[in-house]
Structures are given as C-alpha cells and as structure tokens.
C-alpha cells in the first residue's frame, strides 16, 4: 500500500488543519473500546504535564473497529483532564482519527502514523499500544524527551514483568537480535516507543512495507533499521507491563510469525552487516528499575511437556529438512523425559534456533511452515525456562537471560557456517 493511499483526502484535510507539530502520539487501534479510555486519558495527561508548551497531536490509526473505538478516542474531552490534573496546555491539543483499512494490519497502522509524522514534521513521535492499561502519564516524557531534547532517534521501553511473561522475548528475540546486530536493545519488538523525525522519514522509504513482514512485523524492522543505520538508540525503564488479556495456542503462532518471522527475514537483507559483528554493546538506559508485583500465573507443566513431545514426534519429517541429525537426536531424547526431569539446555536451544534461521534463509520448505514448526520447540524451552527459574527472583532471571545471550553470541559462528551450505 503506497504512502499516498494511507493519506486519504479526509485524513489530509485533518492533518493540514493541525499544521506542523513538535510531538505526535500515535495510537493504533482495532476494537479496543474496553481499554482505550484510560489510555487516551493518560496520553492527554502526559502531554499536558510533560509537553505543555509544545505543539502536539494524537493520531488514531484504526483498522476497521466495529465497537466505536475511534469515536471514543476523538470524543475524549481534554476538559476532564484539566479538571483532574489542574494543568493546562498553552497550545491546542489536536486529536484526529483515520481508518487505514477494514482489517487490522499492525505494520500498516505504524506506517500511517509515521506518514502523518513525516507530513507534520514532528520532532518526536511516540507510539502507544491501546492495551497499555498500566500506562502512566510520564511514559510520554520517558520515551520522547531523549528524542526531543537529546537527539536520540529511537527510544525503546524496558518493562518489569513477572517471570512467566515475556518468555519469547527473553529466550529468543532479545538474545538473538543482540547477537546478530551487536546492540543490547531489550525490546526489539516494542508496542511503546519513540522515534525521531529523521528515522521516521528513513523508515518510510524502506521496501519492507510491501512485504508480508512489513505488514505484520514492522516494529521489528524499525528497530533493526535503527540498529544497522547511523542512528542513536536508547531505552527507557517504564515500569510494569500488563500481561496479555488473552492467551491461547493461536496467539503463540501469531506472535512468532510477526516477531521471529520478521527477525529471520531481516537477516537476508542485512547479511553483510550482521555477519561482520562480534559481541554486543550496551545502549544508554534511562530511569530506575522496578520489580514486577503481579501474582504468578498458574501453568500446566505437563501440558507444555506433552505439547513439546507430541510436536517432536509428529513433526519429525519437517524437522528432517530443518534440523541437523544431532539436534533431532537430542530433541527426541528430552521429549522422552518426565516433567520432573525435563530440560532443554541453553546450548541446544541456541543451536535449534540458529538451524531454523538458516533453514528459513534457504527456504528449505515454506517459510511460514518453518515458523509454525518452531512453536512446539518453543513450548519446550518455555517449560525449561519456568523450571530453571521457578524459585528465582528478578535478578536471577536477569542473570539467566544474560547467560543465554552470551550463548547466542558464542555460537553465532555456527550460523555463518550453516548459512549457505546447510546442516
């Protein structure tokens, strides 16, 4: 979808009425009426408190909501916020909405927001998830001030999570992105972040928007564009992140498609860059860490073990095209273990992921089928992660993740070895 098609006549008229802005807050939505009101209230309060002198606009990019979400966004009265906060802006706070499609596509929503930011010449643009029910007004300042005042180009969040949340992030997305691209950006696929005007303009010119992963995994590509370009990256500690409202097997498949699929896809076009990188470097991290306080979610260890074991058995013909003989033998061994003795060692997990990445690059089978075949193995690693950290605190989990990151960095040469030639 071309950028011009995103900027419909009606949307353009609204943007022209707004004029150039300093701060833009993008709010991608689709049927979020249950959570959107407090999120909009927090955004409005954040703008009033943190950016009272700046020209600001809230842009709602909606993917065809049928529950009145856009109307809830645009009708949220700033007067109520003024009354509650006793803080007044010196500028008009604009709030406009556009429907970019009849069905939701996260990448198209992001592209719409960035296109508006480019047209309005926003110095800093913040994207906020409509499900960010734990959002505080100062999230806007923590994300946008480094961009607005200190010339950062991308500021990603760092959240405090219960140990059972963020397993995919902790066990694959962060460690592998860090090992491949050499920067320790903890949330490479973030739902809240801030970007500079120049990064927004650059990202809009990229070809990935026309690919499948550009429509469903654009946040990952945005981060990797910043990591591989000459952009200044930071991250800000935002505090607690609410767990997903819905959980289910289909959610895991969808999450892996838009995150792991996007990460694997990025390796093709950036081979020259990532193949020359060794080790990793920290990025500036702002704020004070806090501990997550939610009660742990009850997990069925037996169910995870059974899903893993069943997948190893049923997908053996698929794995024979993706995984080395030694890796398959080890998976079959641990699939026979009882729950109390279950393990999926870090080195085996890293080897598994790297072999999947190489198979994805070579398209040994349909690429989407490769991502789906990872799901039962990810469940096995999730079980091992839970068991390894069941008695650990936040620091213990941090150390566990750091050790896994070191393993990804140590084994990176193995990916280069099998990248073109196979197992």
C-alpha positions as CSV (number, residue, x, y, z in Angstrom):
1,X,0.0,0.0,0.0
2,X,1.6,3.3,-1.1
3,X,2.0,6.1,1.4
4,X,-0.3,8.3,-0.7
5,X,-3.1,5.8,-0.2
6,X,-2.7,6.0,3.5
7,X,-3.1,9.7,3.5
8,X,-6.7,9.9,2.2
9,X,-8.3,13.2,1.3
10,X,-10.2,13.3,4.6
11,X,-7.1,12.5,6.6
12,X,-5.0,15.0,4.7
13,X,-7.6,17.7,5.5
14,X,-7.4,16.9,9.1
15,X,-3.6,16.9,9.1
16,X,-3.5,20.3,7.3
17,X,-5.8,21.8,9.9
18,X,-3.4,20.6,12.6
19,X,-0.3,22.0,10.9
20,X,3.3,21.3,11.9
21,X,3.8,19.8,15.4
22,X,6.6,19.1,17.9
23,X,5.1,16.0,19.5
24,X,3.0,13.3,17.8
25,X,1.4,10.4,19.7
26,X,0.3,7.5,17.5
27,X,-2.4,5.2,18.8
28,X,-3.1,2.1,16.5
29,X,-6.4,0.5,17.3
30,X,-8.8,-2.2,16.4
31,X,-11.8,-2.9,18.6
32,X,-10.2,-1.6,21.8
33,X,-13.2,0.0,23.4
34,X,-12.7,-1.9,26.7
35,X,-9.2,-0.4,27.3
36,X,-8.9,2.7,25.2
37,X,-10.5,5.4,27.5
38,X,-7.8,5.2,30.3
39,X,-5.1,5.0,27.7
40,X,-6.3,8.2,26.0
41,X,-6.7,9.9,29.4
42,X,-3.1,9.0,30.3
43,X,-1.8,10.3,27.0
44,X,-3.7,13.6,27.3
45,X,-2.4,14.0,30.9
46,X,1.1,13.2,29.8
47,X,1.0,15.8,27.1
48,X,-0.4,18.4,29.5
49,X,2.2,17.7,32.2
50,X,5.3,16.9,30.2
51,X,4.9,19.0,27.0
52,X,2.6,22.0,27.9
53,X,4.4,24.4,25.5
54,X,4.8,22.0,22.6
55,X,2.5,21.7,19.6
56,X,1.0,18.2,20.0
57,X,-1.4,15.9,18.2
58,X,-2.8,12.4,18.9
59,X,-3.2,10.4,15.7
60,X,-5.5,7.3,15.9
61,X,-4.9,4.8,13.1
62,X,-7.8,2.4,13.2
63,X,-8.0,-0.9,11.4
64,X,-11.8,-1.1,10.9
65,X,-13.1,-1.2,14.5
66,X,-16.8,-2.2,14.9
67,X,-17.1,-1.2,18.6
68,X,-16.8,2.5,18.4
69,X,-13.2,2.8,19.3
70,X,-12.3,5.7,17.1
71,X,-15.3,7.7,18.4
72,X,-14.1,7.1,22.0
73,X,-10.6,8.4,21.1
74,X,-11.8,11.6,19.3
75,X,-14.5,12.4,21.9
76,X,-12.3,12.1,24.9
77,X,-12.6,15.6,26.5
78,X,-9.5,17.4,27.4
79,X,-11.6,19.4,29.9
80,X,-11.9,16.4,32.1
81,X,-8.1,16.1,32.2
82,X,-7.7,19.7,33.0
83,X,-10.1,19.5,35.9
84,X,-8.4,16.4,37.3
85,X,-4.8,17.4,36.8
86,X,-5.1,21.2,37.3
87,X,-2.5,21.5,34.4
88,X,-3.3,23.4,31.3
89,X,-1.6,23.4,27.9
90,X,-0.5,26.6,26.2
91,X,-1.4,25.0,22.8
92,X,-4.4,23.4,21.2
93,X,-4.2,19.6,21.7
94,X,-5.4,18.1,18.5
95,X,-6.9,14.6,18.3
96,X,-7.8,13.0,14.9
97,X,-8.6,9.6,13.6
98,X,-8.3,7.8,10.3
99,X,-9.3,4.3,9.2
100,X,-6.4,2.9,7.2
101,X,-8.1,-0.4,6.3
102,X,-11.1,-2.6,7.1
103,X,-9.0,-5.2,8.7
104,X,-6.1,-4.7,11.1
105,X,-2.5,-4.8,10.0
106,X,-0.1,-3.5,12.7
107,X,2.5,-2.6,10.1
108,X,0.1,-0.5,8.0
109,X,-1.1,1.2,11.2
110,X,2.5,2.1,12.1
111,X,3.2,3.3,8.5
112,X,0.1,5.5,8.7
113,X,1.3,7.1,11.9
114,X,4.9,7.6,10.5
115,X,3.5,9.1,7.3
116,X,1.5,11.6,9.4
117,X,4.6,12.4,11.5
118,X,6.6,13.0,8.3
119,X,4.0,15.3,6.8
120,X,3.6,17.3,10.1
121,X,7.4,17.4,10.6
122,X,7.1,16.0,14.1
123,X,10.4,16.3,16.1
124,X,9.4,13.3,18.2
125,X,6.7,10.7,17.6
126,X,5.5,8.3,20.3
127,X,3.6,5.1,19.6
128,X,1.4,3.7,22.4
129,X,-0.5,0.4,22.4
130,X,-4.2,0.7,23.1
131,X,-3.8,-2.3,25.5
132,X,-1.2,-0.4,27.7
133,X,-3.5,-0.4,30.7
134,X,-0.6,0.2,33.1
135,X,0.5,3.3,31.2
136,X,1.4,6.3,33.4
137,X,1.4,9.9,32.0
138,X,5.1,10.2,32.4
139,X,5.7,7.4,29.9
140,X,5.5,10.1,27.3
141,X,8.3,12.0,28.9
142,X,10.5,9.0,29.4
143,X,10.1,7.9,25.8
144,X,10.1,11.3,24.0
145,X,12.4,13.6,26.0
146,X,15.6,11.8,24.9
147,X,14.4,12.2,21.3
148,X,13.1,15.7,21.6
149,X,15.9,17.2,23.8
150,X,18.9,14.9,23.4
151,X,18.9,13.9,19.7
152,X,18.1,10.2,20.2
153,X,16.5,8.6,17.2
154,X,14.9,5.6,18.8
155,X,13.9,5.1,22.4
156,X,12.6,1.6,23.3
157,X,11.0,0.6,26.5
158,X,12.3,-1.7,29.2
159,X,9.4,-3.2,31.3
160,X,9.3,-5.0,34.6
161,X,7.5,-8.3,34.1
162,X,6.5,-11.4,36.1
163,X,8.8,-14.3,35.5
164,X,6.2,-16.1,33.3
165,X,5.7,-13.1,31.0
166,X,7.9,-12.2,28.1
167,X,9.3,-15.7,27.6
168,X,9.6,-15.3,23.8
169,X,11.4,-12.0,24.3
170,X,13.8,-13.4,27.0
171,X,14.6,-16.6,25.2
172,X,14.8,-15.7,21.6
173,X,14.0,-12.1,20.4
174,X,16.3,-10.2,22.6
175,X,19.3,-12.7,22.7
176,X,19.3,-13.3,19.0
177,X,18.8,-9.7,17.9
178,X,21.5,-8.7,20.3
179,X,23.9,-11.4,18.9
180,X,23.1,-10.6,15.3
181,X,23.2,-6.8,15.4
182,X,25.5,-6.2,18.3
183,X,23.4,-3.8,20.4
184,X,21.6,-4.7,23.6
185,X,18.1,-3.3,22.8
186,X,16.0,-5.3,25.2
187,X,12.6,-4.8,23.4
188,X,13.4,-5.2,19.7
189,X,9.6,-5.6,19.1
190,X,8.1,-3.0,21.2
191,X,4.5,-1.8,21.5
192,X,5.5,1.6,23.0
193,X,8.5,3.6,21.7
194,X,9.5,7.0,20.4
195,X,11.3,7.9,17.1
196,X,12.9,11.0,15.7
197,X,11.7,12.8,12.6
198,X,14.7,11.6,10.5
199,X,14.3,8.0,11.5
200,X,10.6,8.1,10.7
201,X,11.3,9.6,7.2
202,X,14.0,7.0,6.6
203,X,11.9,4.0,7.6
204,X,9.1,5.2,5.4
205,X,11.4,4.9,2.3
206,X,12.2,1.2,3.0
207,X,11.0,-1.6,0.8
208,X,9.9,-3.9,3.6
209,X,6.5,-2.2,3.9
210,X,5.5,-4.1,0.7
211,X,6.4,-7.5,2.1
212,X,4.4,-9.6,4.4
213,X,6.6,-9.0,7.4
214,X,6.3,-5.2,6.8
215,X,2.6,-5.5,7.3
216,X,2.7,-7.7,10.5
217,X,6.2,-7.2,11.9
218,X,7.1,-3.6,11.1
219,X,8.1,-2.8,14.7
220,X,11.0,-5.3,14.4
221,X,12.1,-3.9,11.1
222,X,12.0,-0.3,12.5
223,X,14.3,-1.4,15.4
224,X,16.7,-3.2,13.1
225,X,16.8,-0.2,10.7
226,X,17.9,1.9,13.6
227,X,20.4,-0.7,14.8
228,X,22.0,-1.1,11.3
229,X,22.0,2.6,10.4
230,X,23.8,5.5,11.9
231,X,21.1,6.2,14.5
232,X,21.3,7.0,18.2
233,X,19.4,4.4,20.2
234,X,18.4,4.4,23.9
235,X,15.9,2.7,26.1
236,X,13.8,3.9,29.0
237,X,12.6,2.0,32.0
238,X,8.8,2.3,32.1
239,X,7.9,0.0,35.0
240,X,5.3,-2.7,34.9
241,X,3.9,-4.0,31.7
242,X,0.4,-5.5,31.8
243,X,0.2,-9.2,30.8
244,X,-1.8,-10.0,27.6
245,X,-5.5,-10.1,28.2
246,X,-6.0,-13.3,26.1
247,X,-3.8,-16.3,26.0
248,X,-4.0,-19.3,23.7
249,X,-2.2,-21.6,21.2
250,X,-3.2,-19.5,18.2
251,X,-1.8,-16.4,19.9
252,X,1.6,-18.1,20.2
253,X,1.7,-18.9,16.5
254,X,0.7,-15.4,15.5
255,X,3.2,-13.8,17.9
256,X,6.0,-15.9,16.5
257,X,5.0,-15.1,12.9
258,X,5.2,-11.4,13.4
259,X,8.3,-11.4,15.6
260,X,10.5,-14.4,14.8
261,X,9.4,-14.4,11.2
262,X,10.4,-10.7,10.9
263,X,13.7,-11.2,12.7
264,X,14.6,-14.2,10.4
265,X,13.5,-12.2,7.3
266,X,15.7,-9.3,8.3
267,X,18.8,-11.4,8.2
268,X,18.7,-11.8,4.4
269,X,19.0,-8.1,3.5
270,X,21.4,-7.3,6.3
271,X,23.9,-10.2,5.9
272,X,26.9,-8.0,5.2
273,X,26.2,-6.1,8.4
274,X,25.5,-8.8,10.9
275,X,28.0,-11.3,9.6
276,X,30.8,-8.9,10.5
277,X,29.6,-8.2,14.0
278,X,31.1,-10.0,17.1
279,X,29.9,-9.5,20.6
280,X,27.5,-6.8,21.7
281,X,27.5,-3.3,23.2
282,X,25.0,-1.7,25.7
283,X,22.9,1.2,24.7
284,X,22.1,4.1,27.1
285,X,19.3,3.1,29.5
286,X,17.4,5.8,31.4
287,X,15.4,5.6,34.5
288,X,15.2,3.4,37.7
289,X,14.4,-0.3,37.5
290,X,11.4,-1.6,39.4
291,X,10.2,-5.1,40.4
292,X,7.1,-6.7,38.9
293,X,4.5,-7.4,41.6
294,X,1.8,-9.5,39.8
295,X,0.9,-12.8,41.2
296,X,2.4,-15.7,39.1
297,X,0.2,-17.3,36.6
298,X,-0.6,-21.0,37.1
299,X,1.0,-23.1,34.4
300,X,0.4,-26.7,33.4
301,X,3.9,-28.1,33.2
302,X,2.5,-31.4,32.0
303,X,0.6,-29.8,29.1
304,X,3.7,-27.9,27.9
305,X,5.8,-31.1,28.1
306,X,3.1,-33.1,26.2
307,X,2.8,-30.4,23.5
308,X,6.5,-30.4,23.1
309,X,6.8,-34.2,22.9
310,X,3.9,-34.5,20.5
311,X,5.4,-31.9,18.3
312,X,8.8,-33.6,18.2
313,X,7.1,-36.9,17.2
314,X,4.6,-35.6,14.7
315,X,6.9,-33.0,13.0
316,X,9.9,-35.3,12.5
317,X,9.5,-35.3,8.7
318,X,9.5,-31.5,8.8
319,X,12.5,-31.3,11.2
320,X,14.5,-33.6,9.0
321,X,14.6,-30.7,6.4
322,X,15.4,-28.1,9.0
323,X,17.5,-29.5,11.8
324,X,20.8,-31.4,11.9
325,X,20.8,-35.1,12.8
326,X,22.5,-34.4,16.2
327,X,19.9,-31.7,17.1
328,X,17.0,-34.0,16.2
329,X,18.5,-36.8,18.3
330,X,18.8,-34.5,21.3
331,X,15.2,-33.3,20.9
332,X,14.0,-36.9,20.8
333,X,15.9,-37.7,24.0
334,X,14.5,-34.8,26.0
335,X,11.0,-35.5,24.6
336,X,11.1,-38.8,26.5
337,X,11.8,-37.1,29.8
338,X,9.2,-36.9,32.5
339,X,8.2,-33.4,33.6
340,X,10.2,-33.5,36.9
341,X,13.4,-34.3,34.9
342,X,12.6,-32.1,31.9
343,X,15.4,-29.9,30.5
344,X,16.1,-28.0,27.3
345,X,19.7,-26.8,27.7
346,X,20.6,-23.3,26.6
347,X,23.2,-24.6,24.1
348,X,20.8,-26.9,22.5
349,X,18.1,-24.2,22.3
350,X,20.5,-21.8,20.6
351,X,21.6,-24.4,18.1
352,X,18.0,-25.2,17.4
353,X,17.1,-21.5,16.7
354,X,20.2,-20.9,14.5
355,X,19.4,-24.0,12.4
356,X,15.9,-22.7,12.0
357,X,17.2,-19.3,10.9
358,X,19.5,-20.9,8.3
359,X,16.7,-23.1,7.0
360,X,14.4,-20.1,6.8
361,X,17.1,-18.3,4.8
362,X,17.4,-21.2,2.4
363,X,13.6,-21.7,2.2
364,X,14.0,-25.5,2.6
365,X,10.2,-25.6,3.0
366,X,7.5,-22.9,3.0
367,X,8.9,-20.2,5.3
368,X,5.6,-19.8,7.2
369,X,5.7,-23.6,7.9
370,X,9.2,-23.2,9.3
371,X,8.0,-20.6,11.8
372,X,5.0,-22.7,12.8
373,X,7.2,-25.8,13.3
374,X,9.2,-23.8,16.0
375,X,6.1,-23.5,18.2
376,X,6.3,-26.9,20.0
377,X,10.0,-26.5,20.5
378,X,9.4,-23.0,21.9
379,X,6.9,-24.6,24.3
380,X,9.6,-27.0,25.4
381,X,12.1,-24.2,26.0
382,X,9.4,-22.2,27.9
383,X,8.9,-25.2,30.2
384,X,12.6,-25.5,30.8
385,X,12.8,-21.7,31.5
386,X,10.0,-21.9,34.0
387,X,11.6,-24.8,35.8
388,X,15.0,-23.2,35.9
389,X,13.7,-20.0,37.4
390,X,10.7,-21.2,39.5
391,X,12.4,-20.2,42.7
392,X,14.4,-17.3,41.3
393,X,13.9,-13.6,41.8
394,X,14.2,-10.8,39.2
395,X,17.9,-10.7,39.5
396,X,18.2,-14.5,39.0
397,X,16.1,-14.3,35.8
398,X,18.2,-11.4,34.6
399,X,21.3,-13.5,35.1
400,X,19.7,-16.4,33.3
401,X,18.8,-14.3,30.3
402,X,22.3,-12.8,30.2
403,X,23.9,-16.3,30.2
404,X,21.6,-17.2,27.2
405,X,22.6,-14.0,25.4
406,X,26.3,-15.0,25.9
407,X,25.5,-18.4,24.4
408,X,23.9,-16.8,21.3
409,X,26.9,-14.6,20.8
410,X,29.3,-17.6,21.3
411,X,27.5,-19.8,18.8
412,X,27.0,-17.1,16.1
413,X,29.9,-18.5,14.0
414,X,27.8,-21.7,13.7
415,X,25.1,-19.8,11.9
416,X,27.6,-18.4,9.5
417,X,28.9,-22.0,9.0
418,X,25.5,-23.4,8.0
419,X,24.0,-20.2,6.4
420,X,24.6,-21.3,2.8
421,X,25.7,-24.9,2.9
422,X,23.0,-26.5,5.1
423,X,23.3,-28.8,8.0
